[in-house]
């Protein structure tokens, strides 16, 4: 499988932004959203040095859903 794009999500956590790839279990953080995404890209490059592209899970139309928790 040739990777053309990966689905990532970014959110603010305290004073940092966290960026997580939904297709593989890789995340990173930074002081800005752009820094978090840049750091995630670097982490993904390192990840794929050792991992196979077949480890990538297809994620179609991700959606943030709030669920009540009791």
N, C-alpha and C positions, 0 to 999 in steps of 0.2 A: 504494500500500500504506500502510495506517495502522499506525504503530508503537504497539504496546500494551506491549511489554516487550522488553528486550535481555538477552542472556546475558553475564554478566560473571564474571571469575575474579579472585580476590585471593590473593596469596601474600606471604610475608615474604622480603625480600631484604636481608640485612644488618640495619641498624637501621630500615629503612623497609618499608612495605607497598606493593606494586604492585597496581594494579587495571587490568585490561585488558578491553575489550569484545570479545567473540568475533564479533559481527555486523559490525563495521566496525573498521578498523585504527586504534584510538584507545586510549591508555592514559594513566595518571597515577600519582602516588604520594602518600604522606603518612606522618606519624609513627604514625598508628593506622589500623586497618582502615577505620573510619568516615570518617576524613579522606581516605583514598585513594579511597573510593567517592564521597564528596562532590566531590573534585577531578575524578574521572572524569566525574561528571554535568555539571560545568561545562564540561569539555573536549568532551563530546558535544554540549552546547548550542551551543558555538562551531562545532563540526564541521558540525552540521546547518544552521547559518546559510548555508553555502555549498554543502553537498552535497545531493543529491536523496535522498529516502527510498528510491528504487529502488536505491540503492547498498548497501542493507542486505542482507546474506546471512542466510538462515534457518539457524539452528543448532538442531537437534533433539537433545535428550538428550546434552549434552556429557559426556564422561567423561575423567577423568585416567587415563592408562595409562603405566606405567613400562616402558620397553623397554631391554634390555641393549645397551650400546654398547661395542664393542671397539676 
